């Protein structure tokens, strides 16, 4: 069977919650043993559209790193809230970009 990859993308939210949820996704994917690699999309959907992803399987390789991710004081993957406004192209929210 071919390799299976997983991509996680996030948008908005408080830092503690978003990093903890990312850690939970990474742990769940690793524990499932279904996927070979988990990629994190940098800046949410923009990372997927622009092929800007990081290999979380390599970065979060052990339990210690996973636990540190939960308490990282910045949004690890960066996020950018986008809203779809009917037939118009994606528009940025009032909050602007997080860099």
C-alpha angles and dihedrals in degrees: 000000000000126000117280122212132193126207124201122195126179136194128198128323136120116307098242093050096043094049092045091051090049090052089050092052092048092049093046093050093048093046092050092061088206097110129057096202136017118206126197118216111225111225096009117262090001090067090055093046092046097037091242104149138141127214104247091181089069098037097045095041100146144027094261093057090045091054092048090052090059090061101037108136095222134050101272100207095032114233138218121195113226129181127200110228105196115274092347121102119264112291128201119247125243091263095072127210126328111220 
